[in-house]
Amino acid sequence: MIILTMKSFFYAKSQVLNEQISIIEDLKKAVLLKPLSPKEKTKLRWLALVKRIHTSFLLANKTATLETIKKLFTTAGKTNLTYLEKEIFNYKKALDFLYQDWLINNIPITPDDLIRLYRIAFDKKQPINYLELEECLKYVQINTEHPIIQASLAMIIILSLSSTPENELFSYLVFLLFLYKNGYDFRRLVVFEEYFFQNGKIYKEMITKSIKKENLTDWLEYVSQAMSYQLQKTLRDIDFKEKDQEVNANFFELNDRQKNILSLFDRPDNKISNRVVMKKFKISPVTASRDLSKLVNLGLLLTIGKGRSTYYIKI
C-alpha cells in the first residue's frame, strides 16, 4: 500500500488494477501494430479529436455540439470566432502542445509546466496556487509507478483542488500529459473521455466517493477499466473503418499543392510561414492561409505564435 500525505490520499495496487494494466499493455500493442494508410490515420485521428473535445466539454458542462466542432475544424481560415469557438480552438492548441512537446519526455513535470498548459488551454492564469500544484506533482512523481497509475492519480488530485469547468477540462489534459510523457499516446486514436461521458453518473459518483474517502484504489481500477474498454472500441472502429457521413469526404483529401506544402517539412526542424508558402507556390495570402489552416485542422501542422509572427511546424 502506498500512502499519499496530500489530503491523506492513499491507494493500493490491487489485483484488478494489475490485471487491467496487463490487458491495456496488450491492447496498446494491438493499436500500434494496426496497419493504417496515412489517409486513414489522419481521418481517424481527426474524428478522435472531435469526439475528445465534444465529450470533454460536455463533461465540464460546456455545451459544444458535434456539429459546431466539426464545422469549426472543416472551415479553413475562419475569423470572428464566438467565445465558445475560441475555447474549442484553445483546447485543441493545448492538445497539440501535449503531443508536440511532451510525447516521450524524460523531464519531470513541474508546476510551471502545468501553469503553461493551463494558459494555452484557457488563455488565463491558473487559479490553483503554485504550492498546491507542486505538492500534487510531488505525490504523483515521487514513486516510479506505471504511467496509467500516475496519469489517473494526477487527474483526480487536480479535480480535488478545484470544481470549476475549466479545472475539469484541465484534469483531462493533465491525464494525457502523464500518458504522453511516457509514450502512451495510442496513436492519438483513443478517446478515454468518451467512456467517462457515456457513464457520466457513475464517473461523477466515483470522483466524489474517492475524494471523500481519500482512498483512490477504486478510482484507479475504474480508469484502467475505462481505458481497456476504449482501446477495444478503437480496435473495432479501425477494423470497420469508422466513417462520418456528416463530414464531406473531400475534407480529408489533399490537393497537390497541399501535399507539396507538407513536403517542405521534410527537415524535422523546419518552420514555414504564410509568406514562404505564398512565394514558393505563387499564390495569394488568402489561398496560402486556407491551405495552412486545412493542414492545421487535419492535425498535420501546428500553429506557433500570433499575427505576423505566426509560423507552422509539422506534428
C-alpha positions, 0 to 999 in steps of 0.5 A: 500500500502506498500512502499519499500525505496530500489530503491523506490520499492513499491507494493500493495496487490491487489485483484488478488494477494489475490485471487491467494494466496487463490487458491495456499493455496488450491492447496498446500493442494491438493499436500500434501494430494496426496497419493504417494508410496515412489517409486513414490515420489522419481521418481517424485521428481527426474524428478522435479529436472531435469526439475528445473535445465534444465529450470533454466539454460536455463533461465540464458542462460546456455545451459544444455540439458535434456539429459546431466542432466539426464545422469549426475544424472543416472551415479553413481560415475562419475569423470572428470566432464566438467565445465558445469557438475560441475555447474549442480552438484553445483546447485543441492548441493545448492538445497539440502542445501535449503531443508536440512537446511532451510525447516521450519526455524524460523531464519531470513535470513541474508546476510551471509546466502545468501553469503553461498548459493551463494558459494555452488551454484557457488563455488565463492564469491558473487559479490553483496556487503554485504550492498546491500544484507542486505538492500534487506533482510531488505525490504523483512523481515521487514513486516510479509507478506505471504511467496509467497509475500516475496519469489517473492519480494526477487527474483526480488530485487536480479535480480535488483542488478545484470544481470549476469547468475549466479545472475539469477540462484541465484534469483531462489534459493533465491525464494525457500529459502523464500518458504522453510523457511516457509514450502512451499516446495510442496513436492519438486514436483513443478517446478515454473521455468518451467512456467517462461521458457515456457513464457520466453518473457513475464517473461523477459518483466515483470522483466524489466517493474517492475524494471523500474517502481519500482512498483512490484504489477504486478510482484507479481500477475504474480508469484502467477499466475505462481505458481497456474498454476504449482501446477495444472500441478503437480496435473495432472502429479501425477494423470497420473503418469508422466513417462520418457521413456528416463530414464531406469526404473531400475534407480529408483529401489533399490537393497537390499543392497541399501535399507539396506544402507538407513536403517542405517539412521534410527537415524535422526542424523546419518552420514555414510561414504564410509568406514562404508558402505564398512565394514558393507556390505563387499564390495569394495570402488568402489561398496560402492561409486556407491551405495552412489552416486545412493542414492545421485542422487535419492535425498535420501542422501546428500553429506557433505564435500570433499575427505576423509572427505566426509560423507552422511546424509539422506534428 
